[in-house]
Structure formats: C-alpha cells, structure tokens
Amino acid sequence: MTHAIASLPPLAMALPTLNLSPDLLQTILFAIFAALTGGSAIMLVATKNIVRMAVALLMTLLGIGGLYFLLNAEFLAAVQLVVYAGGTLILIVFGVMLTSNSPFSRFEPSLLEKTLAILAAIILLASLLAAILSATGGEAAFANAALPSDQPYPMDALGQALLGDYLLPFELSSVLLLVVMIGAAFLAKGRRRETPADPFVNLTANDTKAAR
Amino acid sequence: MPQLPDAQLLDRAMRARYGFCRMGSVSVAGNSLVESILFNRLLGMHGRVPLAYELIYEFVIAAAVVVPFVLTLAMMCIWMERKVAGHMQSRIGPNRVGPIGLLQSMADGIKLILKEDLCPDAADSLLFRLAPYLAFAPVFAAFLAMPFGPEFTFEPRLSVGVFWVLAILSVEVMGVILAGWSSNNKWSVYGAMREACQMVSYEIPLGLSILVGVMSAGTLNLVTLGNLQSGGIHTWLVCRNPFCFAAFFIYFIASLASTKRAPFDLPESESELVAGYHTEYSGMRFAFFFFADYAAMFVVGGIQAGLFFGSWNDPLGLVGYFHQRFITNGNQIGLLIVNLVAANIFISKAMLIIFLQMWLRWTLPRPRIDQVLYACVKVLLPLSCVLLLGAAAWGLLIESRSGVPWVDYNPWKFADWQHTPEGGALAGLVTQIILSLVIITSFTAVLGWVGYAAMNAGTVKKRLTDPANIVMPGRAAHQ
C-alpha cells in the first residue's frame, strides 16, 4: 500500500502556490493581538460600568498573553493567564460584587481626578520613552535589536535559573507573599471580633427544640 | 548537581525529533504524523510545506476534528449522566429517542435551538450575551495540549502543557462570574460568588497536586509525560511513588470542585439557588454552559489520565513498545494504527474518570459552602503541601540514588533488564510493584462488582421496585 501511494504523481504540482511568508503571518497575528490589547484598553478607560471595565481588562490581558506567545514566551503567557486573568481579575470582580450596593455600579471620577490622571499618564509615557531611547542608543538600537529566538525558552532551564542563579530574589518575593498572607489573615481575624456575636452560634439542641 | 535526568534527556530527544518550528521560522513538514503522511506521501511535497498550507491544515483540524469532537463528547456525556442517574435511582433513564435513548441529547439540542433567546430587561445585555462564549471558548484552547496519542496531539511542542490547561481553566471561571453578575438576579449573583471563591481556593490544591506529579516526572509537556509512562502500569506516575498515588486522589477532589461537579456544585445548587448562575439563561446560551461544563470535565479527566494514569498507554506497555519499534522502523502505517489505539485508550481513561465524577454526583449529598471551603483550606491544602515535600524527599533520597531507575523499565524491551540497579532502586521497585498491585486489585474488584451487579440486575431491580417489598412507614399502624 505504501508503495502504491509513493508511486503516485506528486499532487503538489497541481496545487496553487500560496505565498505566505512567516514574517507576514507574524505581522498579521501581531496586528490582531495588538488591536485586541489596544482596543480593549481604550474601552477600559472609556466605559463607566465597573464590571464592563473588568471584562475589557480581561481582553487586554488575553491580548498581552497572545503577544507573549508570538515572542515564544510560552511560560510567561501561561503565567499571564493564571495570575492576571484567572487570579487578580477574579478577585477584582469578587470585590466589586461584595462591596457595590447598586446592580450596575458606575465609576464617575471628578474633573480634577481626570486631569491628574491624564497628566500622570503623559509624564509616565514621556519618561519611559526618554529612558528607553537614551539608555540603549536611540532608534538604531531598535533596528538592530535581536529578534526573539525561534525556540521557546526550555522550561527546565527556566526552573534551574529560578532556583539557582536567581534564588535570592525568588525567595524574597515569596517572603513578600507570606507577609501579605499573614496580613490578610490578621485583617480578617480582626474584623470578625468587632461584629456582634452570631445568634445561631451558641444554640444548643434544646434551644432549637424550644424554638419549634 | 546531577546531569540531566532521564526525563529531560527524553524531552531533548523529543524536541530533536519534532524540531522546533514556530510561527517565526520556516516551516518543516513532519510536525505530526498525519501532517507528514498528508503532505509528504499524498501531496508529494517532500519536506517543504508552504506555511499557508500548514495553516489551512491546522484550521481544518480545529474546525473539523476538535470542535465536533467536543460537541459530540458533551452530548454523549449528557446522555451518560442521565443514564447513570437513572440506574442509580432504580429508573431506566432516557430510552425513547433512538436506541437506548442515544439521540436524547440531539432532541434536547434541537429543542434548545428552537427556544427563544431571552435577555432580562434589567440585565446588562452586552455582558449577558457575552458570558456564555467566555465560558465556552477557553475550553477549546485546552484541547491544544490534550495528548490523544504520541503523534495525535494538536501541539506536541507546547512545553508548558499541563500549566497551560490549568491557566485556561482559570480563565473559564470569568464567564460564569459574568453570567451571574450580568443577570442582575440575586440567585445568580450568589452562584457566581460561590463559584469565584470556590474556584480561587481550589486552584491551590489542584496546582499543588499537579506539581507533585510534574516533579516526579520532570516535565510539563503532556506528550513527554505520555512517553515517560509508556513502559507498563508500573511506570505510570500514580504507581511511581506513594506521594503521587495520594496526589492522584487530591487532584480528583480538587478537579471536582474546579469543574463545579457535585458534591461541589454549589454555584448551581438547585435546592437553594434555583439554578445559580444560569438561572436567567434560555435556549442555546444555556446549552453553551452545559457544553463548557462537560468539555471541562473531559479536559480535567484527560489531565488526570495524562499526568497520573499512564496517558495513552495500556497497562502492559504494548503501545509504548510498538510505538518505539515503528519509529525505528519508519513504519508510518503502523504508527498510525498505534496512534489510533492510543487515542482510544486515552479517551476511555478520561471517560472512566468522567464516570467516576457522575457516580459521585448521584451518591453524595451537597455540603454547605463553609464546609467546602473548610475542606479546601484546612484539609486539602495542608495535605497537598505535605505530599509536595514528601515527593521532593522521595526524588532526592530514592530516585536520584538509583543509577538506573526501574521506573522506566519496559518489560518488552529486554535490553533494559541487563542494567544492574543500585541502592535505592530496590525501594523504588518494591513501591512500584505494591502500588501497581493496589491499582490492579481495586480495578478488578470494581469491575467484578459491576459485573456481578449486571448479572443479577434483574433480581435486584425486581426486589427494589416490587410494591410488595416496599415497607411504608405507618402502614402497619393503620391495619
């Protein structure tokens, strides 16, 4: 059977040649993910409904995850999804649900706040651009910058780097997380003491019988 | 520091075999078996496949294989759920549409398509309409890494395999939360809040128990994991060390919670919250939540099978043996057959785990939400931390000392038996044998029990359903 297949005339000759260079494909994909990221970021700023903001933020984070994939940073993309899209964002929405008193809580900043925010954004953008352009030798550095490699960074090397060369920063960040956890536990515990005692906590079997 | 462990060497070998061809590089044919047969044999392209053709191929695979597979799977699972529920409750279950009711889900689907697509007046209509897709779409992305066979994996080079699936499942929750919130209904919001806190807390034991398995294997790639477990039942991760064996069960419990299955189905507990987050949904949007649920069940079961339970390998290690043999021979037709068998074994294992989930659903009562969170934070989390430490100690004390670990021995490859084991290997071997025996025994016991029940099904059902045997309380007092 295999010989019969091999002896067939090559069908490839009859097929139309579709010229799609890898660069073009990558450009198209980049455009899609960049549009997703930028568009939803604008939506995030423009909308006033807090939960819609969270959805726009989700789209932004997913778009950034896609960009990481294009850069062959698979691990970073997965971490982006777990930590930001699956963790932080859910906590934000959870917080909104617990605290808001109207069904569609709106976020309406005052004019002063808006002005301050725009000023801060402009200053941040300008300083970042200045830092990037001055530190690495101007635009020429971008033109000569090495393209990301074709191979994703191997996971085993990443793990060995985290637990070998960069052990101290790794451990320091975990200590930070521990501090945050202890703080959260302390806050939750302190809050409970202030609330009045739950009337159902100390009910005995006789009490419930009497209530009936 | 020891040089590369076996897992990493194998990983390297896998990479060398598949070659790394990413979006940015020139495409090389032969990424996957079907692709190489299609492009090289049938189309005669001989190793130089235009990128456009490869893209078209991947789109066709995604649209014509993955999507129909997920939809059919969900429909069959819904039928199976109702059948299991029926037999658990001494009923027959659906039996009208098609043979033994097989087409019941199809009929339900037609009914759901024909229903009106309602959106409540007070709901946030944009989010309300968006939420089912947000719950449904990510599950497909998880099929990117599902290892149906050594060459039947959509993306065999995904080095973050298991982690990717975990990430995708955590995105899926967002759809459920949005559905509950945008419905603007108190029951729905309660369901969404329960889902959020349950999911966020159960992700930790889920991730830690996955970590136990991943640490013993030394890789995250699901194809490499499958190849590591190709030597027979004793090489399956669940049999490798006692900590993986325990992590297998913790993973199962945590995965129940993360797919909202009973006894952890608090987000949609029908006795308290009407239907939880999808109370307001009707028609096809309602069906999307069901599809997402059952697809997520398969994904979770597939990860459990792929990580702990030998992936696509049979207990005798024959698939692994023939796979290696055909790779050396270059026998592509043989490889295709091995892959088909492997895919069947993998799907059967995942379905077995889905059956276990259904069995539990119709057996156990539902705990309160505080009990659910107690079980996570105070029971499962410390347990999985202890398992993680234990697995690390096991890897350091026993597996790294044995020069040639018995773990990868394939009984059909006699060359393996000529190695002399060193200290620690014996302990590993004994553990593997004991754990394999435990699994084989329990499996046989369950099979035997099911067979016995099936043989005596008539008498048991008659005894249970005969009105003469049913003792009504109070009947004696009246007579």
Boltz contact constraints between the chains, C-beta under 6 A:
constraints:
  - contact:
      token1: [A, 5]
      token2: [B, 41]
      max_distance: 6.0
  - contact:
      token1: [A, 10]
      token2: [B, 44]
      max_distance: 6.0
  - contact:
      token1: [A, 11]
      token2: [B, 43]
      max_distance: 6.0
  - contact:
      token1: [A, 11]
      token2: [B, 44]
      max_distance: 6.0
  - contact:
      token1: [A, 12]
      token2: [B, 43]
      max_distance: 6.0
  - contact:
      token1: [A, 12]
      token2: [B, 44]
      max_distance: 6.0
  - contact:
      token1: [A, 12]
      token2: [B, 45]
      max_distance: 6.0
  - contact:
      token1: [A, 18]
      token2: [B, 50]
      max_distance: 6.0
  - contact:
      token1: [A, 18]
      token2: [B, 52]
      max_distance: 6.0
  - contact:
      token1: [A, 20]
      token2: [B, 51]
      max_distance: 6.0
  - contact:
      token1: [A, 20]
      token2: [B, 52]
      max_distance: 6.0
  - contact:
      token1: [A, 22]
      token2: [B, 24]
      max_distance: 6.0
  - contact:
      token1: [A, 22]
      token2: [B, 51]
      max_distance: 6.0
  - contact:
      token1: [A, 26]
      token2: [B, 23]
      max_distance: 6.0
  - contact:
      token1: [A, 26]
      token2: [B, 24]
      max_distance: 6.0
  - contact:
      token1: [A, 51]
      token2: [B, 181]
      max_distance: 6.0
  - contact:
      token1: [A, 58]
      token2: [B, 174]
      max_distance: 6.0
  - contact:
      token1: [A, 72]
      token2: [B, 22]
      max_distance: 6.0
  - contact:
      token1: [A, 74]
      token2: [B, 159]
      max_distance: 6.0
  - contact:
      token1: [A, 74]
      token2: [B, 160]
      max_distance: 6.0
  - contact:
      token1: [A, 75]
      token2: [B, 160]
      max_distance: 6.0
  - contact:
      token1: [A, 78]
      token2: [B, 160]
      max_distance: 6.0
  - contact:
      token1: [A, 78]
      token2: [B, 163]
      max_distance: 6.0
  - contact:
      token1: [A, 78]
      token2: [B, 164]
      max_distance: 6.0
  - contact:
      token1: [A, 78]
      token2: [B, 167]
      max_distance: 6.0
  - contact:
      token1: [A, 81]
      token2: [B, 167]
      max_distance: 6.0
  - contact:
      token1: [A, 81]
      token2: [B, 171]
      max_distance: 6.0
  - contact:
      token1: [A, 82]
      token2: [B, 167]
      max_distance: 6.0
  - contact:
      token1: [A, 82]
      token2: [B, 170]
      max_distance: 6.0
  - contact:
      token1: [A, 85]
      token2: [B, 171]
      max_distance: 6.0
  - contact:
      token1: [A, 86]
      token2: [B, 170]
      max_distance: 6.0
  - contact:
      token1: [A, 86]
      token2: [B, 171]
      max_distance: 6.0
  - contact:
      token1: [A, 90]
      token2: [B, 196]
      max_distance: 6.0
  - contact:
      token1: [A, 93]
      token2: [B, 177]
      max_distance: 6.0
  - contact:
      token1: [A, 94]
      token2: [B, 196]
      max_distance: 6.0
  - contact:
      token1: [A, 97]
      token2: [B, 193]
      max_distance: 6.0
  - contact:
      token1: [A, 103]
      token2: [B, 184]
      max_distance: 6.0
  - contact:
      token1: [A, 150]
      token2: [B, 22]
      max_distance: 6.0
  - contact:
      token1: [A, 150]
      token2: [B, 24]
      max_distance: 6.0
  - contact:
      token1: [A, 150]
      token2: [B, 25]
      max_distance: 6.0
  - contact:
      token1: [A, 151]
      token2: [B, 20]
      max_distance: 6.0
  - contact:
      token1: [A, 152]
      token2: [B, 159]
      max_distance: 6.0
  - contact:
      token1: [A, 155]
      token2: [B, 159]
      max_distance: 6.0
  - contact:
      token1: [A, 155]
      token2: [B, 220]
      max_distance: 6.0
  - contact:
      token1: [A, 156]
      token2: [B, 8]
      max_distance: 6.0
